[in-house]
Amino acid sequence: MNMNEFTKNGRIFVDMDGVLAEFRKGVPEEMLYRKGYFATLRPISSACQMLNVLIRSMPENVYILTSYLEDSPYAKREKLMWAMKYTDIDPEHIIFVPSSMSKSDYVMAKEVDLLIDDYGLNLACWQGTPVKFVNPVNNTKRKKYNHTLDYRDNPIMNAFRVQMLLSM
């Protein structure tokens, strides 16, 4: 089965902070403005592997969708460099959303679009299919989501689950 036959109109958006890169819980806000903060985030290797599997199977459909601090002189550039270091994403497929805007509104999400994110508010606002990414520090409230991916699961299986969701 060629997954591209099913996904011609659907896009996969993958969040960076807390999905592809570690989320540092309890970090003071001023740290987010320091040079090197985003550049030194550790990758969540299973999520990066999943993303790379998706990119290899449907490169035109896969995007990194990440918020950035508009008033930070470092955030956007460091996030770009981080993504280029740890993933196989085409730089044209990295979308930077000003932190004051909704991801769903920014990309004009359609019903066929899928968002993999760790942040409940982003998922709640998403116009397409929201997928909760469970990382080492989130989901403490054990909220139930229709679709979840866990960082502890096999990245190839997670990529397959994403492809199946997109084909529904």
HELIX and SHEET records of a PDB file:
HELIX    1   1 MET A    3  GLU A    5  5                                   3    
HELIX    2   2 GLU A   29  TYR A   33  5                                   5    
HELIX    3   3 PHE A   38  THR A   40  5                                   3    
HELIX    4   4 SER A   45  SER A   57  1                                  13    
HELIX    5   5 PRO A   59  ASN A   61  5                                   3    
HELIX    6   6 ALA A   75  TYR A   86  1                                  12    
HELIX    7   7 PRO A   91  HIS A   93  5                                   3    
HELIX    8   8 LYS A  103  TYR A  106  1                                   4    
HELIX    9   9 GLY A  120  CYS A  125  1                                   6    
HELIX   10  10 PRO A  155  SER A  167  1                                  13    
SHEET    1   A 6 ILE A  94  PRO A  98  0                                        
SHEET    2   A 6 VAL A  62  TYR A  68  1                                        
SHEET    3   A 6 ILE A  12  VAL A  14  1                                        
SHEET    4   A 6 LEU A 114  ASP A 117  1                                        
SHEET    5   A 6 THR A 129  VAL A 134  1                                        
SHEET    6   A 6 THR A 148  ASP A 150  1                                        
END                                                                             
